[in-house]
């Protein structure tokens, strides 16, 4: 086996272990934030939405700068520093008694994420061959789902004792992950050339097709982030306790582990990436419209199942499409900028969703936020259809049957 092939093979295992630690650390804490501060402490949902939106905006909105710096100096120092910063954010969250301290902890967590997330995604693009990326992203998503339910179970168990234990567990996992990267991650360069920070950013900004695609995805992410805010609140409200929340993530794990990889393998040979993304988005949208009318956990979990199936169809296609549009001369910058749609959509989804949720309760119209999200999903569906309507394929993708 050549040195390059051996590096790719070992790199895959490293990426899978690293991803599992990151997912566990994240999901021990974040699914329980809305329950802790809205249900247990009585805060308005919009205050928690601001905190979650701030984390999303900082982490994803500044991703292009984190990616560009990693293009210049390499992945390892950025990843280790970012993970330690997230651990500090979780430690601060554990002692938050006022909104400003929760916001500050989410700011630290987001800043850490903007340092480690783009380089990690760029490493996937660097180490995994183009023909295998879709399947590898599917494996990562399966791992994300399993890690989410394990993390949520651990966090729910710790929450019955003290929220500070929840945050301590998340912080400890990110310290462990930082040590893992510091010890084993080689000093790999992310891009084909040593791209200066300004040049990498400029290369992305001149790519109009990529910029349009990323901004269009803001609507998609406004729907996807509700698994961290409004869906847990709805499950908690209808179920009467935080306990059913862990089953929401168990459903996602079961669906992902059984369906994600087979669907990805089957669809990649028959449908274009943008069509798979649009089909998943449409299913997510249709499942969200009636959520406000659900009156039992059975009805709610049925709709959540449909939402997750849409996400299973859309997410691997979205990640693979983003990677296929990236320029190899500035991988970190492209992968960093690709998070801007998540930054904008996530921030609007969290803050706007929290505000609409409070407004719906005030007006006794619980269906209001879900109808608005459905309208956004439909608009995003047609925007993607317009963007990819030309017959020429996106750059870097072959014609069907080629």
N, C-alpha and C positions, 0 to 999 in steps of 0.2 A: 504494500500500500504506500503510495507517495505521501510526502510530508503534507501536501495540501489536502489530500483526501483524509489523512489521519486527523488533521486539524479540524476539518469540517465535521467528522464523526464525533470527536471528543467535544467539539463546540456545541453540538446538538444536545448532548447529555448535560453539559454545563448550563445551557439555556433553560432546559426543563427543570433542573433542580433550583436554579435561581428564581425562575418564575413561580414555582410552588411556594417558596419562602415569602416572596413579595405578596402573592395573593392571600396567603394565610394572614400575614401581618395586617394587610388592608382590611380584610373582611372580619377579622376579630373585632374591629372598632367601628368602621363606618356604617354598617347597617343598623347599629344600635344608637347612633347619635340622635336621630329624630325621636326615638322612643325615650331616651334619657331626658332630653331637654324639653320636648313637647308634652309627653305623657307624664313623666315622673316629676318634672320641675315646673310644668305649667306654662312654659314659654309659648308665645305665638309661633305658628309654623313658619311665618315669614322670617323671623329672626334666625331660625335654624337654616332656612333656605338661603339666607344671605351668607352664612358661614360655609355651607356646602358649595354655593355658587362661587364664593371667593376662592376656595381651594381649587375648584375646577378652572376658574379664569386664570389664576396665577400659574398653575401647573401646565395647562395646555396652551394658554395664550402666549406665554413666554418660551414655549418649547422650541421655537425656531432659534432663539439665542442659545439655549442649552445645546441644541443640536449643532449649531455653527461652531460653538466653542469646542465641542467634542470632535468635530471635523478637524479642528486645528491642533488640539492637544491630545486626542485619543480618548477612549471610552472610560478607562479604569478610574482615573482621578475624579471624573464627574460622577460616576456611579457611586463610588464609596462615599464621597462628600454628601451627595443627595440623600442617600439612605440614612446617614447619621442625622441629617437635618430633619428628615421625616420622623425619626425616633424622638427627637427633641420636641417636635410638634405634638406627638401623641402624649408625651409626658406632661406637657403643658395643658393639654385638653383634660387630663385627669383631675386637675385642680380647678377647672373653670367653674366659677359661680356667677359670673356676669357675662353678658353677650360679648363685650369687647375682648375678653380673654379667650372665649371660644373662637372668635374671629381671628385673633392673633395666632392661636394654635393651628387653625386651618391655613392661615397664611404661611406659617413655617412648613407645614406638611406639603402645601402646594409648591412652595419654592424648592423643597427637596425633590419633589416629583419632576419638576421641570429640568433638574440637573440629571436625574438618572433615567427617566423614561425614554427620551429620544435616542440616547446612545444604545439602550437595550434593544429597542426596535430596529435600529440601524444594524446592530450585530446580527439579527435574524436575517435581514436582507443580504448582509455580507456573507454569512456562512451557509445559508440555504440556497441551493440552486433554484432558478426561476420556476422550473417545472415541478418542484417539490414544495414551493412556498404555501400554496393553498392548503395542502394536506398538513403541513407543519403548523400553520395558523389554526387549523381545526384541532390539532392535538393540544395546542396551547389553550384554546377555548374550552376543550374538555377538562383540561387541568384547572383552568379558572373556575369552572363550575364545581368540580369536586372540592377545590380549595375554598370556594365561597361557602359551601354548606358546612364544611369542617370548621372554618373560621367562625361562621355564624353560630354554630352549636357551642363552640368553646366560649365565644363572647356572651351568648345568652346564659350559659351556665355561670360564668363569672359575674354577670350583671346582678344576679340574685344576691350576691354577697356585697359587691361594691364596684361602682363604675371605674374607680381608680385601678382596680385589678385588671379590668378590660383594657384600659389604656397602657398599663404596664406590660401586659402580654404582647400587645401590638408593638410597643417600643422595643421590647426584647427581641422580637422576631426580626425587626429591621436592623438592629445592631448585629445580630447573627448573620444576616444577609450581607451587611457591609463587610464583616470579617471574612465571609466566604469569598466575596469578590476580591478583597485585598490580597487574599492568600492564593487564589487559584486563577483569577482572570489574567491572561497574558496582556501585554501592553500593545494590543492590536490598534491599528489605525482603521478608521471607519471608511474613508473615501479612497478612490483610486489615485488621487493626488492630494498633496498637503494644502488644502484649500484655506485661504485666509478667511476670517470670520465675515468680513464685509462682502467678499466675493461670493461666498456660499449663500448668504442671505439675498444678495442681488440676483443670483442665478434663479432662485425660487420665485422671487417677485416678478421676474420677467416672463415666467411660464404662466401665461394667462389661463390656459386650459386647466392646469393643476390648481391654480388659485380659485377659479370658479367652482371646480369640483369640491374643494375643501370647504368653501363658504356655503355651498348648497347643503352640505351634510350637517350644518348647524340645526336644521329642522329635524333631521333624523335623531340627533343626539338629545334634543329636547324631550323626545319620547323615551329614549333609552335610559336616561338618568333617573327616571321616576322609580326604578327599582331600589334606589337609595333614599327616596324621600316619601312620595305619596303612597306608593304601594305598601311599604311597611306600616305606614300610619293607617291605611284602610284595613289591612289585615288585623292590626292591633285593635281598631275600633270595633270591627264586626266580631272578632274573636273574643274581645273582652280582656285580653292579656297579651304580653309580648311573646308568649310561648309559641303561637302558630307562625310567627315570623320565620323561625328556623325551617318550618316545613315549606315555606315559599322557596327558600334556597335549595331545599332537598328536591323539590319538583324540578327546579332548573338543572340540578346535578344529574338527576335520573334521565331527563330528556336529552341533555347534552351527551352523556356517556353512551346512550343507546342510539341516538339519531344523528348527532352532529357529523361524525366522520363518514358514515354511510351516505348521508345526504350530500356532503361535500364531494365525495368520490363520484356519486351518480350524476350530480348536476354539472360538475366541471367539464364533463365530456359532451354535454348536451346543450348548455346554455352559456351565454356570454356573462362575464362578471357583473356588468351593469344591470342586466336583466335579473340576475339572482338577487342583487342588492335591492332592486325595486320591488320584486315579489315579496321579499321578507319585510320591507318597510310597509307595504300595503297590508299584510297580515297583522303586523304590530298595530297599525292605525285602526283597523276594523275591530280589533280586540279591545282597544282602549275606549272606544265611543260609549259602550254600555256599562262601564265599570261603576259609574256613579249611581246606577240603578240597582246594583247587586245588594241583596239583603241577607245573604248567608255565605258562609265560608265556601260551601260547595260551588255556588255560582261564581264567587270571586276567584277561586282557584282554577275553575274551568277557563275563565277569561285570561288569567295569568299564564296558564299552560299554552293557550293560543299565542299570547304575546311572546313567550319564550321560543316557541317554534318559529315564529317570524324572525326573531333575533338569531336563531341557529342558522337560518337560511341566509340572512343578510350579513352577519359579522365576518365570516371568513372571506366572503366576496369583497366586502369593503376594505379589509386589511390588504388582501392580495391586489386589489385594484390600485390602492394607494402606493404599494410597493412597486407595481409595474409602471407607474407614471413617474417614479423618482429617477433623477439623473445620478448615475454612479459617481460622478465627480463631486457630489455634495450630498451624500446619503443622509448624514446627520441633519443637515439643514432642511431637506425635504421631509424627513420623518418628523422633525420638530414642527415644521409649518403644518403638516397634516393634522396636528392636534388642535389647530386653531378653531376648526369647526366644532370640536368637542368643547373647547373653551367657551366660545360664544353660546353654543346651544346648551351646554351644561349650566352656565351661569343663568341664562334666561329660563331654562327649565326648572332650576332649583328656586330662584327668586320669584319668577312669575308663577310657578306651580304652587309654591307656598302661599303667595298672596291670593291666588285664585281659590286655593283650598280654604283659607280663612274666610274669604268673601262668600264662597258657596255655603259655608256653615252659617254665616251671618244672615244670608238671604234665604236660608233653608232650601237651597238648590244645589245639593251635593254633586249633581251631574255636570255643573258648570265647568270645572277645570278639565274634565275628561273630554267634553265636547270641544273645548278650545284646542286641546292637544290633538284631537282627531282632525280638526280643520288644518292644523299645521302639518300633520302627517300627509294629508291629501295634497296640500300645496307643494310639499317637498317632493312627493312622488311625481307630480307633473313637471316640476323644475328639473329633476334628474332625467325624465323622459325627453325634455327639450334639449338638455345639454348633450345627451348621447344619441340624438336622432340622426346626425350625419352617418352615412354608410361607412366611412373610413373608421377603422378601429382606433382606440386610444393608443398613444405612442407606447411601443414596447410590447404590444399584444398582437398575436397572429390573427389572420383571418380565420373564421371557422372552417375546419376541414383542411387547413394548411399543414 
